[in-house]
Protein backbone atom coordinates (compact mmCIF):
# COMPACT_ATOMS: atom_id res chain seq x y z
CA UNK A 1 0.00 0.00 0.00
CA UNK A 2 1.48 3.34 -0.98
CA UNK A 3 1.64 6.17 1.58
CA UNK A 4 -0.91 8.22 -0.39
CA UNK A 5 -3.60 5.51 -0.36
CA UNK A 6 -6.10 5.73 2.48
CA UNK A 7 -7.20 2.42 4.02
CA UNK A 8 -10.95 1.96 3.65
CA UNK A 9 -11.52 -1.20 5.67
CA UNK A 10 -10.35 -2.47 9.03
CA UNK A 11 -8.27 -5.16 7.31
CA UNK A 12 -6.47 -2.56 5.17
CA UNK A 13 -5.90 -0.40 8.26
CA UNK A 14 -4.49 -3.45 10.07
CA UNK A 15 -2.06 -4.15 7.20
CA UNK A 16 -1.02 -0.48 7.00
CA UNK A 17 -0.40 -0.28 10.76
CA UNK A 18 1.59 -3.52 10.72
CA UNK A 19 3.75 -2.25 7.84
CA UNK A 20 4.38 1.03 9.69
CA UNK A 21 5.39 -0.85 12.84
CA UNK A 22 7.50 -3.41 10.96
CA UNK A 23 5.50 -6.42 12.15
CA UNK A 24 3.15 -8.93 10.54
CA UNK A 25 -0.61 -8.24 10.43
CA UNK A 26 -1.20 -11.27 12.68
CA UNK A 27 0.81 -9.56 15.43
CA UNK A 28 -1.43 -6.47 15.20
CA UNK A 29 -5.06 -7.60 15.68
CA UNK A 30 -7.80 -5.04 14.89
CA UNK A 31 -9.00 -4.98 18.50
CA UNK A 32 -5.57 -4.00 19.78
CA UNK A 33 -5.27 -1.35 17.08
CA UNK A 34 -8.64 0.17 18.01
CA UNK A 35 -7.67 0.14 21.70
CA UNK A 36 -4.35 1.92 21.05
CA UNK A 37 -6.03 4.57 18.88
CA UNK A 38 -8.69 5.07 21.55
CA UNK A 39 -5.99 5.67 24.18
CA UNK A 40 -4.19 8.20 21.95
CA UNK A 41 -7.47 10.03 21.26
CA UNK A 42 -8.36 10.07 24.97
CA UNK A 43 -5.00 11.65 25.81
CA UNK A 44 -5.47 14.31 23.11
CA UNK A 45 -2.48 13.24 21.01
CA UNK A 46 -4.36 12.35 17.80
CA UNK A 47 -7.64 13.42 16.25
CA UNK A 48 -9.86 11.40 13.97
CA UNK A 49 -10.56 12.80 10.48
CA UNK A 50 -14.29 12.29 10.13
CA UNK A 51 -14.34 12.21 6.33
CA UNK A 52 -11.55 9.60 6.07
CA UNK A 53 -10.43 6.51 7.92
CA UNK A 54 -7.37 8.41 9.13
CA UNK A 55 -5.97 10.14 12.17
CA UNK A 56 -4.09 13.40 12.47
CA UNK A 57 -1.30 14.00 14.96
CA UNK A 58 -2.06 17.07 17.06
CA UNK A 59 0.65 19.61 18.02
CA UNK A 60 0.99 18.28 21.57
CA UNK A 61 1.29 14.71 20.23
CA UNK A 62 3.95 15.89 17.79
CA UNK A 63 5.99 17.44 20.59
CA UNK A 64 5.79 14.26 22.66
CA UNK A 65 6.85 12.14 19.67
CA UNK A 66 9.88 14.37 19.13
CA UNK A 67 10.76 14.18 22.82
CA UNK A 68 10.74 10.38 22.79
CA UNK A 69 12.71 10.21 19.53
CA UNK A 70 15.38 12.52 20.92
CA UNK A 71 15.53 10.57 24.19
CA UNK A 72 15.89 7.34 22.26
CA UNK A 73 18.65 8.54 19.92
CA UNK A 74 20.66 10.54 22.48
CA UNK A 75 20.24 8.47 25.68
CA UNK A 76 18.54 5.08 25.38
CA UNK A 77 20.26 3.80 22.23
CA UNK A 78 23.82 4.60 23.38
CA UNK A 79 23.16 3.15 26.84
CA UNK A 80 21.70 -0.10 25.53
CA UNK A 81 24.44 -0.43 22.91
CA UNK A 82 26.91 -0.82 25.75
CA UNK A 83 25.08 -3.89 27.00
CA UNK A 84 25.34 -5.74 23.71
CA UNK A 85 29.04 -5.29 22.89
CA UNK A 86 30.62 -8.74 23.02
CA UNK A 87 33.29 -9.18 25.64
CA UNK A 88 36.61 -10.44 24.30
CA UNK A 89 37.92 -13.39 26.27
CA UNK A 90 41.65 -13.40 26.83
CA UNK A 91 43.68 -16.60 26.73
CA UNK A 92 45.16 -17.68 30.09
C-alpha positions in Angstrom: 0.0 0.0 0.0 1.5 3.3 -1.0 1.6 6.2 1.6 -0.9 8.2 -0.4 -3.6 5.5 -0.4 -6.1 5.7 2.5 -7.2 2.4 4.0 -10.9 2.0 3.7 -11.5 -1.2 5.7 -10.3 -2.5 9.0 -8.3 -5.2 7.3 -6.5 -2.6 5.2 -5.9 -0.4 8.3 -4.5 -3.4 10.1 -2.1 -4.2 7.2 -1.0 -0.5 7.0 -0.4 -0.3 10.8 1.6 -3.5 10.7 3.7 -2.2 7.8 4.4 1.0 9.7 5.4 -0.9 12.8 7.5 -3.4 11.0 5.5 -6.4 12.1 3.2 -8.9 10.5 -0.6 -8.2 10.4 -1.2 -11.3 12.7 0.8 -9.6 15.4 -1.4 -6.5 15.2 -5.1 -7.6 15.7 -7.8 -5.0 14.9 -9.0 -5.0 18.5 -5.6 -4.0 19.8 -5.3 -1.3 17.1 -8.6 0.2 18.0 -7.7 0.1 21.7 -4.4 1.9 21.1 -6.0 4.6 18.9 -8.7 5.1 21.5 -6.0 5.7 24.2 -4.2 8.2 21.9 -7.5 10.0 21.3 -8.4 10.1 25.0 -5.0 11.7 25.8 -5.5 14.3 23.1 -2.5 13.2 21.0 -4.4 12.3 17.8 -7.6 13.4 16.3 -9.9 11.4 14.0 -10.6 12.8 10.5 -14.3 12.3 10.1 -14.3 12.2 6.3 -11.5 9.6 6.1 -10.4 6.5 7.9 -7.4 8.4 9.1 -6.0 10.1 12.2 -4.1 13.4 12.5 -1.3 14.0 15.0 -2.1 17.1 17.1 0.7 19.6 18.0 1.0 18.3 21.6 1.3 14.7 20.2 4.0 15.9 17.8 6.0 17.4 20.6 5.8 14.3 22.7 6.8 12.1 19.7 9.9 14.4 19.1 10.8 14.2 22.8 10.7 10.4 22.8 12.7 10.2 19.5 15.4 12.5 20.9 15.5 10.6 24.2 15.9 7.3 22.3 18.7 8.5 19.9 20.7 10.5 22.5 20.2 8.5 25.7 18.5 5.1 25.4 20.3 3.8 22.2 23.8 4.6 23.4 23.2 3.1 26.8 21.7 -0.1 25.5 24.4 -0.4 22.9 26.9 -0.8 25.8 25.1 -3.9 27.0 25.3 -5.7 23.7 29.0 -5.3 22.9 30.6 -8.7 23.0 33.3 -9.2 25.6 36.6 -10.4 24.3 37.9 -13.4 26.3 41.6 -13.4 26.8 43.7 -16.6 26.7 45.2 -17.7 30.1 
